[in-house]
Amino acid sequence: MMCAIFLRKALVRLRWMIRMVIIHGSSDSERRLLDKLPNEVRSMDDMHKVKEDFKHKHKNASGWFAGLKRWNYRRQIDKIDRGMKDPLRAGADGEKNMLDILTVLDDSYHVFCDLHVVLPYTVRYNGQKNLRSAQMDLVVACLKGIFLIEVKNWSDRYAMNPGWSPHEQTERAGRVLWIALQNSVGEVRVTNILLSMRGNIRYDSNYRSVWVSDPDRIVGFLEGKPDTLTQPDLTRILTKLNKL
């Protein structure tokens, strides 16, 4: 009896794992941060462990070159300390946590990380010909549509006066993505989402095409949308996104 229950639970878990959201690529912020850290740090989750390993080696260095070894270990520890305070870490944490949240979606959803899209020509934005490329944190593609998600993991203090508009950044990126897809797959709508990991960014009526969301609402927002694409449409869009 217990064996049968265990097998049923295992099958349910396996089915859930197989149908998990499909993720393409990885966080740009994390890659840029890792480039500044020792090679032993393979992901942000490794930072504390690797630091402790270096501290242990620093303390127990011996032999003819003990002084040189300690200097090198100290240098690696300092790199990790700087990385822990680097602004890139907040961005990387936000993007990583957002991906963790989106894993509850099933495999009909595709999430593209860190798309850099360059148009073949410059287009107009707000009356000026000044827009040709954009960096995009996440793009979700599914039968319900195409959703561009700009992730911000800002402190309350910074969110009050960032010195520039994240709403405009999101709108500009959405326009670039929309044009790139029009050129390849025809008419398709892109929904622009500015996602505040700490819920401290508000809707701005100057950017009516930008939805503002947070981690508690984003999955329900995506799942609650009606289907707007056919499977052939989605297949063509996925092919295009994989080439960007």
Secondary structure, DSSP 8 states (H G I E B T S, - for coil): -HHHHHHHHHHHHHHHHHTB-EEES--HHHHHHHTTS-TT--SGGGHHHHHHHHHHHHHH--STTHHHHHHHHHHHHHHHHHHHH-HHHHHHHHHHHHHHHHTTSBTT-EEEEEEEEEEEEEEEETTEEEEEEEEEEEEEEETTEEEEEEEE---HHHHH--SS-HHHHHHHHHHHHHHHHHHHH-S--EEEEEEETTS-----TT-TTEEEE-TTTHHHHHHTS---S-HHHHHHHHHHHHH-
